[in-house]
Amino acid sequence: MLAALGLARRGLGTVWPNPAVGCIVVKDGAVVGRGWTQPGGRPHAETEALAMAGAAARGSTVYVTLEPCSHHGKTPPCADALASAGVTRVVAAIVDPDPRVSGRGLARLQGAGVMVTAGVMQEEAAALNAGFFLKVREGRPLVTLKLATTLDGRIATHSGESRWITGDAARAAVHLMRAEHDAVMVGSGTALADDPELSCRLPGLEERSPVRVVVDGRLRLPLTSRLVASANDIPTWVVTLAGGGNHARREAFEEAGVEMIELPGDADHRLQPLAVLRRLAADGVTRVLVEGGSHLASALLRDELVDRLVWFRAPRLIGGDGIPAAVAFGVDHLSQTPRFRRVDARSVGDDFMETYEKA
């Protein structure tokens, strides 16, 4: 199952709206087939593994990181394919929370005479597909907030200079994170200040760039920005307030290849983070990497929408006049602070990388 989870991870960032699944077929102590969900979500991992195994699948044991599907979608049910292939046993890491499946796949296999075991490495499988599970259960994607700061939590000097606080190794790690997420999101302030490209530029992974999302209620993003200029090459979405702004300007964005997403604002005419996330989930997004800025980070933290926090700390100091990683978001008492638990810490070049999960 550990090997199957490793295969599943290959699909992160490319298989949405589907989950990333890995599958291994074992016969007489040898691996005869393996597969993982392909880009766009199809073919499924089980289909790939069975195709590799061929006739050797009969009498085999199949290890799969998520309960095989039992419903007819764009592909036939994987539970039926496993039973038809003559497998003897299926070991599944976790039950699929999708109400179209949710135990029906395992029941279908048992009804066909296949032995079934579930719950093997369940926690690891849940962590891998946490975004898919959140989308099914809460209608929003998993949110990972990435911060790159000095030791005193500053993302830029008072003049706005931020390139580069962290070193080459840390920036490469961020590019790998982009490759494993469906979308990367920034606020309009970061888009204006940094004119980022937000693509994956690691050698060999250039095609793994995620959808780029700019939360821009007032439509301040310049039409000359690098995000807009490359929108025909890398999907770019701008989330803005419905009914506001200049209609001709919106048309200009669309002509440049940008997909415009209009949402109603709150009483103060501001976009609400949860509404933005739910709209992204409705479009199939399961995993979002948030890369700034301090206002967007604060809004997500205030509403307890940050599921994972990845913090890169550079061994330098800026001081109190630097720009903080998060602006004020209304904390009066310690009991109101978002709580996280650290799950990993390591050196990345000269910098330090800490990973946290919501407590």
Helices and strands as residue ranges (DSSP letters): H 2-9, E 22-27, E 30-36, G 39-41, H 45-53, G 54-57, E 61-64, H 78-84, E 89-92, H 104-111, E 115-118, H 122-128, H 130-138, E 142-150, E 154-156, H 168-179, E 183-187, H 188-194, G 206-208, E 211-215, H 226-229, E 236-241, H 247-255, E 259-263, H 273-282, E 287-290, H 294-302, E 308-314, E 323-324, G 334-336, E 340-348, E 351-358
